[in-house]
């Protein structure tokens, strides 16, 4: 049977999307499908079923309460049958501590090479680190996806986590219960916990990064003295309009639940939501709209000033996950060492390079590559970056052609067996600091 996707219309600057972060949206792919003035009428238009998808406890405070009402062709109890357990061997969940793997260290990997075998967004997931505990819903996992094959009549959802997707190569199309998201490098998407989707490889092979968030959902950080503007502005986040498939064909739904994978067979597409309203939604965001702020006289602010999204931990000021972006920006500070300084941190930091050159590591940290600096382990600029930054004329300088990010968490990140033994680990990464020389000579030097 041919696939037909019926999609709502939206005007404005972003056809197919509605702007805003945390908004309450409403959208319908067929006129009159969305009931007015109530959520659960005795009979819904078009013979649809009303169903609520809750992203928080019913009694969560109003400003944090998230739910979406869906009006669908079949209730989702028809989208799951009897489950059978399956293996997706390289997708791991915390706790995943291999006693033979040493996670204590500074590590860096070259880009994972593309595979010859057919891989979808799900079967091509490669876990690099895990942190916390998926069963108690704290912590995260960091993955690389390799995808060269579209998911056809093959659907997935995670009951464990929301997924933050950061493409580095290739174009993907996410068909979700609430609409369609096209995703390219320099963009990100957030797929809520429990939301069913399939992924089409529009241009491949595709590679990118995924932060699997077990804990409280991602939110925009409080700006404090920065005020109402800059960093990631809510208006630049986009939520898809309603789109549905009325398709009868043998299909599978795979569920990730407590770190295990289960599959069920059904005879239709589960992406059959004709209309919906609510605030528990998938979103995309263009990273080039992120407006960084920084020092305009002297010194170097903490990298937390580059936070795009944060997932709170329950401990004020300490995140379960921060998603931090290092993009093009002007460097103008006087009498200041401009790259990130040397430091040790209570948080553990996994970085990925989307494109270009990172200023603290001009060599070796290439697009598609990853580095890991675990909690309380020292790190900072390599020897060449230190020498250059210590002696260069401090004229205004624009960092151009650069975009890297960081998944930062309050938990130690444990390296998986795949990352330690099968991924392209740079065994000599730690040597980048070997050239740092003792410069102390007992004299004051310059003031």
C-alpha positions in Angstrom: 0.0 0.0 0.0 1.4 3.4 -0.9 2.3 5.7 2.0 0.3 8.9 2.2 1.1 11.5 4.9 -1.7 14.0 5.5 -0.3 17.2 7.0 -1.8 20.3 8.5 -0.9 23.7 7.0 0.9 26.5 8.8 1.7 29.9 7.5 4.4 32.3 8.5 8.1 32.0 8.2 8.4 28.3 8.9 5.9 26.3 6.9 5.1 23.0 8.7 6.2 24.3 12.1 4.9 26.4 15.0 7.3 28.6 16.9 8.0 28.6 20.6 9.4 26.6 23.5 7.1 25.3 26.2 4.1 26.8 24.4 0.6 25.2 24.4 0.0 24.4 20.8 -3.0 23.2 18.8 -3.1 21.8 15.3 -5.3 19.7 13.0 -4.6 17.9 9.8 -8.3 17.7 8.9 -10.7 20.6 9.5 -12.8 20.2 12.7 -10.9 17.3 14.0 -9.9 19.1 17.1 -12.8 19.4 19.7 -13.5 22.9 21.0 -14.1 23.7 24.7 -13.4 20.2 26.0 -10.8 17.4 25.8 -12.9 14.3 25.7 -16.2 14.6 23.9 -18.6 11.6 24.0 -18.0 11.2 20.2 -15.0 12.7 18.4 -15.2 14.1 14.9 -14.2 11.7 12.1 -14.7 8.7 14.4 -11.4 9.5 16.2 -10.3 8.4 19.6 -9.3 10.9 22.3 -6.2 10.0 24.2 -3.9 11.9 26.6 -0.1 11.5 26.5 1.3 12.7 29.9 5.0 13.8 30.2 4.7 14.6 33.9 2.8 13.4 36.9 -0.8 14.6 36.9 -0.2 16.7 40.0 3.0 18.4 38.8 3.0 22.2 39.3 1.1 24.0 36.6 4.1 25.7 35.1 5.9 22.3 34.9 2.9 20.1 34.0 3.1 18.7 30.5 0.6 16.7 28.5 -0.9 16.5 25.0 -4.3 15.5 23.9 -4.3 13.4 20.8 -7.2 12.6 18.4 -6.2 9.5 16.6 -7.5 6.8 14.2 -6.8 4.0 16.7 -6.0 4.3 20.5 -2.4 3.5 21.1 -3.4 0.2 23.0 -3.9 -1.0 19.4 -0.3 -0.1 18.6 1.3 -2.7 20.9 0.6 -6.4 21.1 2.5 -9.1 22.8 6.2 -8.2 23.2 9.2 -10.3 22.6 12.6 -9.3 23.8 15.2 -8.4 21.2 18.8 -7.3 21.3 20.2 -4.1 20.0 23.7 -5.0 21.1 25.6 -1.7 20.9 22.9 0.5 22.5 23.7 0.4 26.3 22.1 1.9 29.3 23.3 2.9 32.8 24.5 1.3 34.9 26.9 -0.3 32.4 30.2 -0.6 34.2 32.7 -3.0 32.6 35.3 -3.8 35.2 37.9 -4.3 32.5 37.4 -0.8 31.1 39.2 2.2 32.7 36.9 5.3 32.5 39.4 7.3 34.6 41.3 9.4 32.1 41.2 11.9 29.3 40.0 10.3 26.1 39.5 11.3 22.5 38.1 9.4 19.5 38.2 9.9 15.7 34.8 9.9 13.9 33.1 6.5 13.9 33.4 5.1 10.3 30.3 4.4 8.3 29.3 0.8 7.9 28.6 -1.3 4.8 25.8 -3.2 6.5 22.3 -1.6 6.4 21.8 0.4 9.6 18.8 2.4 10.7 18.8 5.2 13.3 18.0 2.6 15.9 20.2 -0.3 14.9 23.0 2.1 14.1 23.2 3.5 17.7 26.6 3.1 19.3 26.8 3.9 23.0 30.0 5.7 24.0 29.4 6.5 27.7 26.7 5.9 30.3 26.0 7.7 33.6 23.6 7.3 36.5 20.8 4.7 36.4 18.1 4.3 33.9 15.9 2.4 36.4 15.9 5.3 38.9 15.6 7.9 36.0 18.8 9.8 36.7 21.7 10.4 34.5 22.3 9.9 30.8 24.0 8.0 28.0 26.0 9.5 25.1 25.7 7.8 21.7 26.8 8.1 18.1 24.3 7.0 15.4 25.3 5.7 12.0 22.3 5.5 9.6 22.2 4.6 6.0 18.7 2.9 5.8 15.3 4.4 6.4 12.8 2.8 8.9 10.0 1.5 6.7 6.9 0.3 8.6 9.3 0.1 11.6 8.7 2.3 14.6 10.4 3.1 17.9 9.9 4.8 21.2 11.9 5.1 24.4 10.1 4.7 27.7 13.4 5.4 29.4 14.3 8.8 28.1 14.0 11.8 25.9 16.4 11.9 23.1 18.5 15.0 22.1 19.7 14.4 18.5 22.7 16.4 17.2 23.4 15.6 13.5 26.9 15.9 12.1 26.4 14.5 8.6 23.5 13.7 6.4 19.8 14.6 6.4 17.2 12.9 8.5 13.4 13.1 8.6 11.6 12.2 11.9 8.1 11.1 11.4 6.6 11.4 14.9 3.1 11.0 16.3 2.7 14.7 16.4 4.2 15.7 13.0 7.3 15.6 10.8 10.7 17.1 11.6 13.4 17.5 9.0 16.8 17.6 10.6 20.2 18.6 9.2 23.7 19.4 10.6 23.7 22.7 12.6 20.2 21.8 14.0 19.1 19.7 16.9 15.8 17.9 17.8 14.3 16.8 21.1 12.1 13.7 21.0 10.0 13.3 24.2 10.0 10.2 26.3 7.3 7.8 25.1 6.7 9.4 21.7 6.6 6.9 18.8 8.6 7.8 15.6 10.3 6.4 12.6 13.4 7.9 10.9 13.9 8.3 7.2 17.4 8.8 5.8 16.8 11.6 3.3 20.5 12.1 2.4 23.1 9.6 3.7 25.0 8.0 5.1 24.1 10.0 8.2 26.1 10.3 11.4 25.5 12.3 14.6 25.3 12.3 18.3 22.5 11.5 20.8 22.2 12.5 24.4 19.8 10.1 26.1 18.3 11.9 29.1 17.0 9.6 31.8 16.1 12.4 34.2 14.0 15.6 34.2 13.4 16.9 30.7 15.4 19.6 29.0 14.5 23.2 29.6 15.9 26.5 28.7 18.4 27.8 31.4 17.6 30.7 33.6 19.5 33.7 32.3 20.0 35.5 35.6 21.7 38.9 35.1 21.7 38.3 31.3 18.0 39.2 31.3 15.3 38.4 28.8 17.3 37.9 25.6 20.2 36.1 23.9 21.5 32.5 24.3 18.7 30.3 22.9 15.5 32.3 22.4 12.2 30.5 22.7 10.8 31.8 19.4 13.5 29.9 17.5 12.3 26.5 18.6 9.9 24.9 16.2 7.2 22.2 16.8 5.7 20.4 13.8 2.1 20.7 12.8 -0.2 17.7 12.9 0.5 15.0 10.3 -0.8 11.4 10.1 -0.6 8.2 8.2 -3.7 6.1 7.6 -1.7 3.1 6.5 -2.5 -0.6 6.9 0.6 -2.7 6.4 2.5 -5.2 8.5 4.6 -3.1 10.9 6.8 -3.4 14.0 7.1 -1.2 17.1 10.3 -1.4 19.2 10.3 -0.2 22.7 13.2 0.7 25.0 12.2 0.0 28.5 14.5 -0.1 31.6 17.5 -0.6 29.3 16.0 -3.6 27.5 14.4 -3.7 24.0 11.1 -5.3 23.1 9.3 -5.6 19.8 5.7 -6.2 18.8 4.0 -6.7 15.5 1.0 -4.7 14.4 -0.9 -4.3 11.0 -0.9 -0.6 10.6 1.0 2.6 11.2 0.9 4.0 14.8 1.5 7.5 13.5 -2.3 8.2 13.2 -2.8 11.4 15.2 -5.1 13.6 13.1 -5.2 16.5 15.5 -3.7 17.4 18.9 -3.3 20.2 21.4 -0.9 20.4 24.3 2.7 21.2 25.4 4.4 17.8 25.5 5.8 17.9 22.0 8.9 17.3 19.8 10.9 20.3 18.8 13.8 21.3 16.5 16.2 24.2 16.9 18.7 25.9 14.5 22.0 26.2 16.4 23.0 29.1 14.2 20.3 31.2 15.9 22.1 30.7 19.3 23.3 34.2 20.4 26.4 33.7 22.6 27.4 36.3 25.2 30.9 36.6 26.7 33.6 38.9 28.1 33.9 42.3 26.5 36.8 43.6 28.7 38.9 41.0 30.5 38.9 37.4 31.8 37.0 34.4 30.6 33.6 33.4 31.9 32.7 29.8 32.9 31.6 27.7 29.9 28.2 27.4 31.5 27.5 30.8 29.8 27.2 28.9 26.6 24.4 26.6 27.8 21.6 26.0 25.3 19.5 23.5 27.3 19.6 22.2 30.8 18.0 19.2 32.5 17.8 19.8 36.3 18.9 17.3 38.8 16.9 18.4 41.8 20.0 19.9 43.4 19.8 23.7 42.7 22.5 24.8 40.2 23.7 21.3 39.4 22.4 19.8 36.2 21.6 16.2 35.4 22.7 17.3 31.9 23.7 20.6 30.3 23.9 20.9 26.5 26.5 23.5 25.8 27.4 25.0 22.4 30.7 26.5 21.3 30.0 28.3 18.0 31.4 31.2 16.0 32.0 34.3 18.1 34.2 37.4 18.6 37.1 37.3 21.1 37.9 40.8 22.3 39.0 40.5 26.0 42.1 42.5 27.0 45.1 41.0 28.9 43.3 37.7 29.0 44.1 34.1 28.0 41.3 33.7 25.6 40.8 29.9 25.1 39.2 27.9 27.8 41.5 27.8 30.8 42.9 24.7 32.5 40.5 23.3 35.1 39.1 20.3 37.0 35.4 20.0 37.3 32.8 18.3 39.5 30.9 17.7 36.2 32.0 15.2 33.6 32.3 16.5 30.0 31.7 14.7 26.7 32.4 16.9 23.7 31.6 16.4 20.0 32.8 18.4 17.0 30.0 19.2 14.4 32.3 21.1 12.0 35.5 23.2 11.9 38.3 23.7 14.4 37.9 24.0 18.2 40.1 26.7 19.6 41.6 24.8 22.6 42.5 21.8 20.4 43.6 23.0 17.0 44.8 19.5 16.0 43.2 16.1 16.5 39.7 17.1 17.5 38.1 16.7 14.0 34.5 17.0 12.8 32.6 13.9 14.0 35.2 13.3 16.7 34.5 13.0 20.5 36.4 13.7 23.6 35.7 12.8 27.3 37.1 14.5 30.3 35.6 12.8 33.4 34.8 14.4 36.7 37.7 15.9 38.6 40.2 15.1 35.9 42.3 18.0 34.7 42.1 19.2 31.1 42.5 22.3 29.0 44.3 23.7 26.0 47.0 21.5 24.4 50.6 22.8 24.3 50.4 24.4 20.9 47.1 26.2 21.8 48.7 27.5 25.0 51.7 28.9 23.4 49.8 30.6 20.6 47.2 32.1 23.0 49.9 33.2 25.4 51.8 35.2 22.8 49.4 36.4 20.2 48.5 40.1 19.8 45.2 40.7 21.6 43.4 42.3 18.8 39.7 41.6 18.2 39.5 38.3 16.6 36.6 36.3 15.3 36.5 32.5 15.8 35.0 31.4 12.5 34.0 28.0 11.0 33.6 26.3 14.4 30.8 24.5 16.1 31.4 22.0 18.9 29.1 21.0 21.8 29.3 19.4 25.2 27.1 16.9 27.1 27.9 17.8 30.7 26.5 15.8 33.6 27.0 15.7 37.4 27.6 12.0 37.2 30.8 10.2 36.2 30.5 8.9 32.6 31.5 5.2 32.2 33.1 4.2 29.0 31.5 1.3 27.2 33.3 -1.8 26.0 32.6 -0.6 22.4 34.1 2.8 23.0 37.2 1.3 24.7 37.9 -1.5 22.2 36.1 -1.0 18.9 35.7 2.8 18.4 38.7 4.6 16.9 40.3 5.8 20.2 43.3 8.1 19.9 45.8 6.3 22.1 48.2 9.2 22.1 45.6 11.9 23.0 47.2 12.6 26.4 50.5 13.4 24.7 49.0 16.7 23.5 49.9 18.1 26.9 53.4 16.6 27.0 54.9 19.8 25.5 53.8 22.0 28.3 57.0 23.3 29.9 57.9 24.5 33.3 58.1 28.3 33.0 58.6 29.2 36.6 62.0 30.9 37.1 61.5 32.8 40.4 61.2 36.2 38.8 57.9 38.2 38.7 57.9 38.6 34.9 55.4 40.9 33.2 52.6 42.6 35.1 
